[in-house]
């Protein structure tokens, strides 16, 4: 079996980049309709080596995160140790490794439960910046300097309002540091934070 190097950030991507065999010119591009009715194709039919695809899937399954699937436990072993490290909102346990391979719009491979909703943490910034770029290119956003709140439903209107789109939302729950407990706590509405 061929050895694939382990990458710390996205272990399966370097392997997937090697899968595609040189392909001829594409005639009519297939674009799946919205929803779950994507057409399936065999790896060979879309120019992917089936054995190497299975090797990449096995590699992904074998190199799951070493962090506990219990994300509350994982949080307190990492970011929860930092000042202001309490979670804001609930956690749910992480699912098993899952993924899909799409080639030319066709679903070629699927493993785990890719329909399961899992927490995404920092990768959310990459998804959001991509969506903002596409929306801007399609002129769905007038200016990158517009406030985010101008494009949001009134469900989430915070004070202060979120900052501008390209950088960060600007919203942060008020927190207070307690020297006696050496922990942070959420500030009560209308209070100014306590001693530092």
Secondary structure by P-SEA (a helix, b strand, c coil): cbbbbbbccccaaaaaaacccccccccbbbbbccccbbbbbccccccccaaaaaaaaaaaaaaccccccaaaaaaaaccccccccccccccccccccccccccccccccccccccbbbbbccaaaaaaaaaaaaaaaacccccccccccccccccccccccccccccccccccbbbbbccccbbbbbccccccccc
